[in-house]
Amino acid sequence: MTDLGAIAVGTVLTIPAVAAALLALLPDDRTTARLNVLATLMTFAAAAVLFVERPAPGRYLIVDDLNVVFIVLSTFVGVTTSVFSGSYIAHELETGRLTPAYLRFYHAMYQTLMFGMNLALLSNNVGLMWVAVELATLTTVLMVGIYRTPAALEAAWKYFLLGSVGIALALFGTILVYLAAHSVVGEGLDAMAWNVLVERAQAFDPALLNLSFVFLLLGYGTKVGLVPLHAWLPDAHAEGPTPISAVLSGLLLNVALFAVLRFKSIMSANPAALAPGPLMVALGLLSAMFAAFMLYRRHDIKRMFAYSSIEHMGIITFAFGMGGPLANFAGLLHMTMHSLTKSAIFFCVGHIAQVKGTQQMSEIRGLTVSHPVLGWSLALGVVAIVGLPPMGIFMSEFLIVTSTFARAPALAVLLGLSILVALGALLLRLNGLAFGEPLGSDRPATASFVPIFAHLGLVVVAGIWLPPVLVAWFQHVAALLS
Amino acid sequence: MDQLALDVAHLFAGGLVLVSFMLLYQDRMTGIVNTFALHALVVSLSVAWQAYIQHAPHLYITAAIALVVKAFVIPLALHQIIVRLGIHRTIEPVVGVGLTMLAGIGLVALSVMVMLPITATAGTLAREDLAFALSVVLLGLLMMISRRNAVSQVIGFMSIENGLILAATGAKGMPLVVEISVAFSILIALIVIGVFLFRIRERFETVDIHELHEYRGEQP
């Protein structure tokens, strides 16, 4: 029955759109935060249906094995982040950092962002996907600047400029893909549809495809936060509201990476075209190494975890660049685990920064003593993110490094080194943050711990036992990608 | 295709590159905005001509959007902002004008050398249009990095969008989705920009990005 799938796809897109309009119109009180949670929850439920039932590919929208993983992950993190956002924003209203009018704007933008990301993931059209990614970028730009402090404005401006240059390069690449396709497929919508493009890619002009991939990798790579196009990322994470940092790291970077993967599969389908792998391996490795060393010099807690996101996106890009069933499997797993862990860390960090009234790490100390739950959750999150066993990230990093060792030992050594360097930096900082004599305010945090526990719980469970269904699913997708 | 039709198309596309160069050496705010209006006018003429020779009536919509929004509405709004903020004074480029122009010439040569060989199969029209479009995009990027001022960076970005429209219309039969999206994105971009300019005004009484840099989140 394809009807149910079609309804689910429609729901995944319409709920955020309607909720955005509703939240923009409704007067501001506590119910809006609940409505926000409700809308994301319904979107998640509809997305979960797609696992079972999926519609036939349409001209504009498609659900296939690859994007369903991304959609379910991103709607899930959307739900937990909206729960976290409820308690976070309530505190911001109390302290007067945000006014009720901005709250209304914030919630509307949150749903618009969800709509943009879902549309980008579901689109079967390179042009439509581009529009959706641009929409998601613009909403996050507005949210990063929402505090209107000089630093927030600087961050939003930088993000806006770099993001729009990236998106412009990506559009140029998209036009080149259409040019390569239209002499084979013919004019019109078919020449921009994913399923058609991948099917007929072997007949495309390889030179045009090569050039288009360079533009697309640089363009969407800016949004992934690959070095040397990463400059916007730490500022945007540090200066925006923390729920947005969580969504940026956990979801938006994945969406951009998803776009790169889609184009990579077009490239791989054409034997005469440049192999996309080495380019991605090079950029990924550069990002991982650069970010790992930059971690040592951070003073701002959110900025530090932003650099850690650059490092992990580098590792994931590296894994997909290496290709092959094992590396792709590890890349998918790592992406999922990183989304869950990093957003959990940002949930902790958001509450910590609110309680302590600062983001400077030198002014935060002894969290496990003053705020045991938050402190230990942060410690657990950091232990997970640096890739210590038995967490899920340990498993995926282990798979990436070992599978690389078998094929290119030198690269594996470099990657392993950057993982170790990052581990050292983060554990060093964690020691200062979590242990020792408490420093700063010790008033209790009005936090919602459910999202943190849900994410960290999933990461721990995934490290110990991955359900066979999930393994089979990831293996299937990984095989599709290679 | 008719030789004259091709020649006129190239005239407009080449004209757009020329206006991009003019943008590079403007040293007054009003001059930059007026030159951008000319840029938008040329792009709308070019798109209208493509609509005529490709018999693609939907492209006239794109041309009309470019003409109304980018050649009139946005420049007028920017003039308003400039008057209100009192920033008619000359603006200081990061690099000298001569050097910027030389770099621009280099970029045009680069895009011609990159695009012409690989688009041999794409048809004469698309081929040269793409080379010109890439030049306009690269010149827009150059403008964004060679100016410190927020308004000229925004104009640099919009000239990049013009280059993208040129490329999209040169690709024959490209579905409407993209044209509308480009126009749409510019509108959204303008909203963002408007919000930003006024917020920046509230905080700094200036739109010089250089002053924003003093508020970097982190000192080394």
Boltz contact constraints between the chains, C-beta under 6 A:
constraints:
  - contact:
      token1: [A, 127]
      token2: [B, 177]
      max_distance: 6.0
  - contact:
      token1: [A, 127]
      token2: [B, 178]
      max_distance: 6.0
  - contact:
      token1: [A, 131]
      token2: [B, 181]
      max_distance: 6.0
  - contact:
      token1: [A, 134]
      token2: [B, 185]
      max_distance: 6.0
  - contact:
      token1: [A, 138]
      token2: [B, 188]
      max_distance: 6.0
  - contact:
      token1: [A, 138]
      token2: [B, 192]
      max_distance: 6.0
  - contact:
      token1: [A, 148]
      token2: [B, 199]
      max_distance: 6.0
  - contact:
      token1: [A, 150]
      token2: [B, 203]
      max_distance: 6.0
  - contact:
      token1: [A, 150]
      token2: [B, 215]
      max_distance: 6.0
  - contact:
      token1: [A, 151]
      token2: [B, 215]
      max_distance: 6.0
  - contact:
      token1: [A, 151]
      token2: [B, 217]
      max_distance: 6.0
  - contact:
      token1: [A, 154]
      token2: [B, 212]
      max_distance: 6.0
  - contact:
      token1: [A, 154]
      token2: [B, 215]
      max_distance: 6.0
  - contact:
      token1: [A, 164]
      token2: [B, 157]
      max_distance: 6.0
  - contact:
      token1: [A, 168]
      token2: [B, 160]
      max_distance: 6.0
  - contact:
      token1: [A, 171]
      token2: [B, 164]
      max_distance: 6.0
  - contact:
      token1: [A, 175]
      token2: [B, 167]
      max_distance: 6.0
  - contact:
      token1: [A, 175]
      token2: [B, 168]
      max_distance: 6.0
  - contact:
      token1: [A, 175]
      token2: [B, 171]
      max_distance: 6.0
  - contact:
      token1: [A, 178]
      token2: [B, 171]
      max_distance: 6.0
  - contact:
      token1: [A, 178]
      token2: [B, 174]
      max_distance: 6.0
  - contact:
      token1: [A, 179]
      token2: [B, 122]
      max_distance: 6.0
  - contact:
      token1: [A, 179]
      token2: [B, 171]
      max_distance: 6.0
  - contact:
      token1: [A, 187]
      token2: [B, 173]
      max_distance: 6.0
  - contact:
      token1: [A, 189]
      token2: [B, 175]
      max_distance: 6.0
  - contact:
      token1: [A, 205]
      token2: [B, 121]
      max_distance: 6.0
  - contact:
      token1: [A, 207]
      token2: [B, 118]
      max_distance: 6.0
  - contact:
      token1: [A, 208]
      token2: [B, 118]
      max_distance: 6.0
  - contact:
      token1: [A, 211]
      token2: [B, 118]
      max_distance: 6.0
  - contact:
      token1: [A, 235]
      token2: [B, 217]
      max_distance: 6.0
  - contact:
      token1: [A, 238]
      token2: [B, 217]
      max_distance: 6.0
  - contact:
      token1: [A, 239]
      token2: [B, 217]
      max_distance: 6.0
